[in-house]
Amino acid sequence: MGSCQSDSPDIRPRAQSEEFAPSSKQVYRAAKRIKIRTKIRYYLEEQDIEEYNRTVALMSENEYRKKQQLMTPVSSDIILCQEVSLPTRLRCGSGLSEVN
């Protein structure tokens, strides 16, 4: 599977062999693969963090909008406060006198 076999008649795998030493080319390739994997992992983590921050900002914005909608009337048909004229007299039978 892509590994080089030495010409030695040793039957043991190279990793178990006492004289095993990877070539500088193998070391370089392994380091390059590790570096690439690390960059990919870092990039994906950064993307996850950015997506999380966007989600939190969107949720905060939606909560702010909901609060604003609760504080403001939806249409002009809604009357929050209506001025009502007070009667000059209370109804008979209440036992109270005239209110001015």
ABEGO torsion letter per residue (X at the ends): XGBBBBABABABBAAABAABBBBAAAAAAAAAAAAAAAAAAAAAAAAAAAAAAAAAAAAAAAAAAAAAAAABBABAABBABBBBBBBABBBBGAGBBBBX
